[in-house]
Each structure stands twice: as C-alpha cells, then as structure tokens.
Amino acid sequence: MKAQKREITRDKQVAEFERRDLGKDIKKLHVIRPKKVSTSIVLDPLMVARLQTKARKRGIGYQTMMKIIVYENINRY
C-alpha cells in the first residue's frame, strides 16, 4: 500500500516537474545513477586507522577511500 502511495506521489511530482518550464538545459539533463549493493567486511583496526588517516588527508571518508582503492585496483586480480 505504501509503495503505491509513494508511486502516486512520485508521479505527481514528475508531472509537476515536466509541466514547469525549466529551460532547455535542464530538460536535457538526465542523470542515471547505477544501483549499488551494500556489503560488509571485517578489517583489522590498524588497517581502518591507516585508511582513515589517508582519507583525512584527501578530505574524504575512509569508506570512500576504500571504494577508490577497490575501483583503481579491481583489474589487478
């Protein structure tokens, strides 16, 4: 029931958005974000501390730092 209500609300929001004239640039914009999968791993506290230190230097969170490391090295294995 809640899913139907959310879908109806979303449909109304989409209709209102499309009704307004937001300019040619905005109407062309279409962002598709890939779905993500939540996962869990157990890490040594020292490893987490090192990740946090490196991430802090870059101004990002340590989990974001882990994603960057995985992304950049996934094809190595």
Secondary structure, DSSP 8 states (H G I E B T S, - for coil): -HHHHHHHHHHHHHHHHHHS---HHHHH----------------HHHHHHHHHHHHHHTS-HHHHHHHHHHHHGGG-
